[in-house]
Amino acid sequence: MQATTQLLHSIPVDAQTGAIAVPIYQTSTYVQEAPGVNKGFDYSRTNNPTRQELEKIIAKLEGGTVAAAFASGLAAIDAVIKLLETGDEIVAVDDIYGGAFRLFEKVYKKFGISVTYVDTTDLGAINRAITSKTRLIWLESPTNPTLKVSDIQAIAAIADRYKILLAVDNTFASPVLQQPLLNGADIVVHSATKYIGGHCDVIAGLVVTRDPDLGAQIKFYQNACGAVLGPFDSFLLIRGLETLHLRIGQHCRNAATIAAYLQQHPAIDKVYYPGLLTHPNHDVAKKQQKDFGGVVSFSLRDDTEAAARQFVTSTELFHLAESLGGVKSLVSHPASMTHKTIDADKRKAAGVTDSLIRLSVGLEDAQDLINDIETALTIVSATSQTVSNKRKQKSTIC
Ligand SMILES: *Cc1c(COP(=O)(O)O)cnc(C)c1O
């Protein structure tokens, strides 16, 4: 049976009522027949039928054994880091999600957990960073916004050799394109806010583990620390999962079409998309992913913040906003938005130049999206032309 059929039919019909949609159990507590005698639920922080259904579905979809749903992607990451102790070290991908960086540096550092950031596309760099205190390798693949792809299978072999955990933030790929647990990772994390929710209407996070004992530890922190996902939000994720395969397929087709269009456009400098043969990690992406995802980044020949700002405020179908993975296309300018707090040299070294623009390609018609980009690029070119003419005029006067 195909994955999409399996997924749809892993969502059960409600035994009590026949409801075909998973009911929203909007309840905090459960009546007990006698003290300690219940129907498997006693308090909704610990367990809730709607959340439990979501957790079962995502565990299966990622090829894991245990899943836990959290109130945000960051709460999910937080639960994983709680597996560590003071003195432990993490080796993490260098162009890590900004919120994860803040969590590591501003919260966990003061508890004595330290992080070494390396280019995880370089296996040698990972090997060199591992010490006797390393307990966890933290990957994102593809990364944001330059879509670097790391070889999960090869890194899992390194983690195995040193007996340390490998966690993969699978937000950008989604379980439809990539199942890190089947490549040897121990833990998968999602910001389900993005593709899994898929409609920009919920903040949520998920953790899935391969090993049931590790899963039990995550479940312990889910209950003990309490950042659980509510029943209604769990319902929204289940509904998102029902169309995930369909949506991801169309996101990928649209993104590939747009990446090819951008690559031949004279106003564009670099295009970042793992599906392009020119992408430095294309071969790894091809081996490891079913397709190349819905995010495309690019820089302009006129590599100025002014030009990028002009672009992101000139599109009409691409709305200017943070986040990604929704049905409607979004555009963002990392240098002044998500990556604003990183100092300029470090930011540029990671490829986040002043004119870098990130597109979260939605489900609109691809040609309409291209027309929108074309119009915005024409506006940018006209403005750059005027600016450079003015500069020339000025210089002749001087
Ligand atoms: C958005 C995001 C997160 C954080 O998730 P929230 O749901 O916003 O808390 C973590 N990792 C990646 C890759 C993300 O894009």
The ligand as an SDF file (V2000), in Angstrom:
LIG
                    3D

 15 15  0  0  0  0  0  0  0  0999 V2000
   10.1090   27.2610   12.8850 C   0  0  0  0  0  0  0  0  0  0  0  0
   11.1810   26.2920   13.1610 C   0  0  0  0  0  0  0  0  0  0  0  0
   11.4290   25.8290   14.4640 C   0  0  0  0  0  0  0  0  0  0  0  0
   10.6740   26.3580   15.6670 C   0  0  0  0  0  0  0  0  0  0  0  0
    9.3410   25.9690   15.6480 O   0  0  0  0  0  0  0  0  0  0  0  0
    8.1620   26.8100   16.3440 P   0  0  0  0  0  0  0  0  0  0  0  0
    6.9740   25.9870   16.0220 O   0  0  0  0  0  0  0  0  0  0  0  0
    8.1710   28.1680   15.7220 O   0  0  0  0  0  0  0  0  0  0  0  0
    8.4700   26.8670   17.7990 O   0  0  0  0  0  0  0  0  0  0  0  0
   12.4130   24.8830   14.6310 C   0  0  0  0  0  0  0  0  0  0  0  0
   13.1570   24.4260   13.5950 N   0  0  0  0  0  0  0  0  0  0  0  0
   12.9460   24.8600   12.3310 C   0  0  0  0  0  0  0  0  0  0  0  0
   13.7900   24.3290   11.2260 C   0  0  0  0  0  0  0  0  0  0  0  0
   11.9690   25.8100   12.0710 C   0  0  0  0  0  0  0  0  0  0  0  0
   11.7830   26.2570   10.8250 O   0  0  0  0  0  0  0  0  0  0  0  0
  1  2  1  0
  2  3  1  0
  2 14  2  0
  3  4  1  0
  3 10  2  0
  4  5  1  0
  5  6  1  0
  6  7  2  0
  6  8  1  0
  6  9  1  0
 10 11  1  0
 11 12  2  0
 12 13  1  0
 12 14  1  0
 14 15  1  0
M  END
$$$$
